[in-house]
Amino acid sequence: MTTTLIRAATLPDGSRADLGIAGGLLVDPQDLGTPTTVVDADGLLALPGLVDMHTHLREPGREDAETILTGSRAAAAGGYTAVHAMANTSPVADTAGVVEQVHRLGRAAGYTQVEPVGAVTVGLAGETLAELGAMADSEARVRMFSDDGHCVWDPLVMRRALEYVKAFDGIIAQHAQDPRLTEGAQMNEGVVSAELGLPGWPAVAEEAIIARDVLLAEHVGSRLHVCHVSTAGSVELIRWAKSRGIRVTAEVTPHHLVLTDEEVRSFDPVYKVNPPLRTQEDVHALRGALADGTIDVVGTDHAPHPSEHKCVEWTAAAMGMVGMETALAVVSHAMRDLDFSTADLARVMSTRPAEIVGLAHHGTLAIGTGANLVLVDPEAPHTVEPDTHETMGRNNPFRGRTLGARVTDTFLYGTRVFADGELGTPLAFGEAGPWND
Amino acid sequence: MKHLLSTSELTRAEAIDLLDTAEQMSLVSTREVKKLPVLRGLTVVNLFFEDSTRTRISFEAAAKRLSADVITFSAKGSSVSKGESLQDTAQTLSAMGADGVVIRHSGSGAPHRLAHSGWIDAPVVNAGDGTHEHPTQALLDAFTLRRVHAGLPASAPADGAVGRGLDGAVVGIVGDILHSRVARSNVHLLTTLGARVVLVAPPTLLPIGVESWPCDVVYDLDAAIRDHPFDALMMLRVQQERMHEAFFPTAREYARRWGLSDARARALPGDCAIMHPGPMNRGFEIGAEAADSPRAVVLDQVANGVSVRMAVLYRLLTGQSTAASGREGQS
């Protein structure tokens, strides 16, 4: 049996310890005997493997943008041991067949645990509930459902979805965007859109849906997850909902923690994203909310696009940014001036997302759980070079920026899928252990 | 100045220099041979992704009066409608040896993208992009206003405006500000030149964020006419499609509240010029009395458009200025 000793890592609480891995699980290093492999982690942080509640892997359908294999490699390089693949593929992941395909391709790739997200409604059309139970009962055991990219706009459909998934402790992840208030929208509505003459995406279009949805969640007693919160007003609504005991969780992307709509003045479509980049005031509110727990998690909303969808004029360009490979460094950078410790970083990027979606082998460094962890060099200044990234998407808005923290190693159930800054060996499909439970 | 993409990036000196050059250009139309040889051998490409006969022929006339070769590329029926990207179109034009590109596009920012993407090296002139800017329209408006404000004929060769700004002028812009690239370009340029701008529009046709603009905003046209000593009132065209998007209840209500009716035209100061970028919706945003009054300078605007576009092309393609004085205050 392969065993690994990770020596002298710095844990999220600041203490230094050895970590032992045997049979894909974390074990007491005292029990290892003579390890097969020793990894010197002196000076490195050891965090539980990152868990992304929000990625777009594009397969099936848009394999020219990303595949489950390339997206999984990007996840490993970014320190993610579990990623949730959104349902807006072609065909849409709205049946047991499609989610099982995504699940199987993820296991075959072996670089990260790919968890398919099921569509809430058939074809993401917002009209008829998809067979949520069939997806929940499938091999993929889907627990999170989202029409991401589209809002479940009809309040009655949203109510039914929230209620229905209680049967299997599911969660509805809402892309909060009132479609009527955002017809033709190209960027945040405000001072910059007024000057640039680009149709605006007002904050109220997000906030009105969140306000409605938290009240619906309260009424039916269900769990609601709000994807990519982008405005200060949304933060206030979520804070209020949590204070009432409503079961709502919320997510913010790395890019919304750093970038503002001022970037749009360049008309470079790499900054075109949905929800749009907002104002400095919103950035400030989002950082505060992530620090104080109002926003539970960071989700990347990793959205690769082929260059022909970005190397065009702004109004013709696709929305979305890639982010898995820079997320950890960007979040560390964004939160550097706040009271935000390494433990907080582990909480928002690993522990809370694993809790929300119910991944028992992720989000923890407890003995007996899956050996899913990441080693991070906190002081490794480097320039972001998207052309060297594992994702097929080159639409990384942080191109050329210097960031500090860097993922060095990623362990997926004990397999070193990313080693010393290079892709390692994937975890073999069918290998015994919790991977295939 | 490598490109002309927006008036927001023009300094006062650059703007006055362009207007002064345009004054020189306006003299060309009085010559027996209405042509200057200054751009001989150079090729100007008119790249029109959006229909606009008026602006296109104005640029064509300007380029031809400077002896440039003109190629007009209309998106309709071209490879653009078959899915060719802006990048490929630009690189094709570059390979053909375009010395200057005049671009009209329905998407805000397309000229900016063309100028800064590295796809083409030639100077780019924005001939109107989406609801962003239309800098040559603002320049021709400023040119016309400068004449009027100096008590000179609105068009036709005249001396005396050279070297001046628009200091002290009060200009109203009335109508669909939200969707107007003309309004955006004018707010920047006219205020840069020292004028005070008052926007008059229904609240639904003003952009969120307009409060950051360097101008006054008023909802009531009658109050605006009463409270401001306008030197010029610029009526904007309301696009037909806005009628069906609930920006205002009916066309008649819009005309009653924001149209330049005969009564309102009479209530304006006697020397107030009436402007319109054209084409006019008579009976809607502008009544016949205003449109046909001697104070209307709509056709002067058209005539001045050619001179202004000559100045812009000359400036960008040769890097030179013909302005005799060249700098403010020296005339």
Interface residues (C-beta under 8 A of the other chain):
Chain A: Q186 E189 G190 V191 V192 S193 A194 E195 L196 G197 L198 P199 G200 P202 S266 F267 D268 E308 C311 V312 E313 W314 T315 A316
Chain B: S8 S85 L86 Q87 H105 S106 G107 S108 G109 A110 H112 R113 L114 H116 S117 D129 G130 T131 H132 E133 R181 R184 P207 I208 G209 V210 S212 W213
